[in-house]
Amino acid sequence: MRRNLAALVMAAAMGSAASAQDPVLDLSLLSDAPKAGETITLPGVPMPEFGLRAGYLKQRDADDGVWFGGVQVRVPLTEVFTIEGSIEFHTSEFNDGDIEVIQYPVQASVLVFLLPSSPVCPYVLGGLGWYYTTVDFSGSLDGVDSETDSTVGAHLGFGARFDLGGLTASADLRYLFIEPNEDALEDENFDSIQLVLSLSFPF
């Protein structure tokens, strides 16, 4: 009888020890898990932004400067570095209006924000562009056939970003280095100064 009682006591003690070693699921940890449909963001990295852009462009040998419009997407890599992609549309005239140049610039830029936590944040930028170009002729050049081509170029600039509380406004000045491929424009200088104004919202 004593042996049976001792065996029961030992078995109960061993069962208690094993239970103490079993891992316990802490359900409170699940309260911090992301819910279905929630967006996970890394601390310190802003959200991507989509925006509208407009501004003024003056090509060096063009008759006059022109206004343009377009759209842009900005994808932050860190608080400091952001990748920007944009597409625009503008029309310029050369040779006293006898040459009309229609361009669709597609630009890819790297923006470096110098004071990322400031409501007014200066930045510098640089990148490459692809310029789809159509050239139409009129007046004294009316007999010349239209040309369609594309060329690449580089750009550098600086500007400032303004935090509007849910929206972001930017203004920057860019210098574009462009070498046209069209034969009719081989003597024209396409290097440009571009003022860009944009308004973006996160998505």
N, C-alpha and C positions, 0 to 999 in steps of 0.2 A: 504494500500500500504506500509506504513512504517513497519507494522507488518511483511508482507511478505519479505521485504528487510532485516529486522533484522533476520528473521529465516534463510534466505539464508546465511547471513554473519556468523551466529553461526554454521551452518552445515559445511561451508567451514573450519572454524577454528577447529572444532572437527575432521574433516577428516585429516587436516594437522598434528594435534597432534598424531592421531593414526598412521599415516605413519611414523612419527619420532620414534615411539616406536617399529615398526616392525624390526626384525633382518635383517641385510644386509649380504649376502654371500660374503665373501672376497675371490675372486678367486685366489689371490696371494698365499693363503695357500696351494692350490692344487699343486703348482709347486714343493713343497717339498715332495709330496707323492711318494712312491716307484712305479716305472713303472713295467709293466708285465715282469717277467723274472729276475728282479733285486734281488740280495741277500741282505738281511738285516743283518747287523752285529752290535753287541752291542759294545759301546765304551770301549776300554781297553781289550777286549777279542780277542785273535788271532784266525785265521781261523783253522779248523781241517787240519791235514796233513797226506798224504800217503807217504811212503818211502820204500827204499830198505836198507837192513842191512847185514853186513858181519862181520866176526871177527875170533877170536881164542879162543878155549876152551880146558882146561886141567882138566880132571876128575882125582881125587887124585890117584886112583889105576890103571888108564889106562896106557898102554905101552907108549904112546906118546900123545902130544896134537894134536888137529885136527882143520882144518878150517871149517867154516860153512857159510851158507847163509840163507836169509829169507826176509820177508816183515813185515811192521809195520804200524799201524795207531795211530795217536795221536789226542786226542780230548781235547782241553783246556776247563776247567771249569771257571777259572779266569786267570789273568796274572801270578799267582803264581802256581796254581795247574793244572796238566794235567793228564789225563788217557791215558795210552798206552797199546795197544794190539799187540801181535806179534806172528808169527809162524816161526820156523826155521827147518833145517835139518842138521844132522851130523852123522858120523859113527866113533866109537871108538873101539880099540882092547884091550883085556885083556889076561892075561895068555900066554904071548909071541905069540900073534896072533891067538891062538886056539879059542878064544871067540870074536866074532864080535857083537857089540851092535849098532843097528841103532835106532836113536831117532828122534822124531818130537816134540820138546818142544813148547807148547802154553803158553805164559806168559801174565799176566795182572799186570800192574805196576802203581803206583802213583808216578809222578815226581813232586818235589817241587823246583821251580826255585828261587834262592836266590837273583838275581839281574835281574829281568825280563826285564828291559829297556836297559840293557847293550848289545852291540854287541857280547861280549863274556860273556855268562851267566853260572855260575856254578849251579849245581843242585844235589840233593840227591834223592834216589829212593828206593822203596821197593814194594814187591808184592808176588804173588803166581804163580805157574806154574803147568801145567798138562803135563806129559811126556809119550807119546805113544811110547812103546819100543818093538823092535824085537831083539831076541838074536839067533844068528846062531853059530854052533859049527863045528870045523874042526880039522885036525891033531890028536893029542892024544885024543880028545873028539869027534871024527867023528861019533861015534855011538849014541850020545846024540841027542834027538829030539829038534828041534827049539822051542823057547818059544815066545809068544807074550802077553804083559801085559801093564798096565799103572800104573803110580804112580804120586803123587803130591809132591811138594816141595815149599820152600820159597826162596826168594832172597833179598839181600840188595846191595846197591852200590852208586857210586857217579860219576859225569862226568861234561861235559861242552857242551853248545850249542853255535854254531857259526852262526851269521846272515850273509848270503852271498848275500843279496839283492834279494829276491824272492825265494831263496832256503834256507834250514836250514841244517847244518851239525852238527852231535853230536858224541861225543866219551865218553864212560863210561866203568867203571870196576865194575863187579858184582861178588858177591860170592853166589853160589847156594847151598842150603841145600837139598839133595835128598836122600831118603831111598828106594832102589830098592825092588820090590816085588818078582822078579824072584828067585826061589830056587837056581839056579846055580850061582847066583851072591850075595847070602846072606853074603858072606865073603868079598865082594868087597866094597870099599868106593867110592860112586858116588859124593860126595861133589866136587864142581868144582869152578874154577876161570875162568871168561868169560870176554873177551875184545870185546866190541860191537862198531862198526863204522856204522853210518847211514847217509843217504842223503834223505831229505824229501822236498815235495813241497805242497803248500796249495791246497785244492779242495773245 
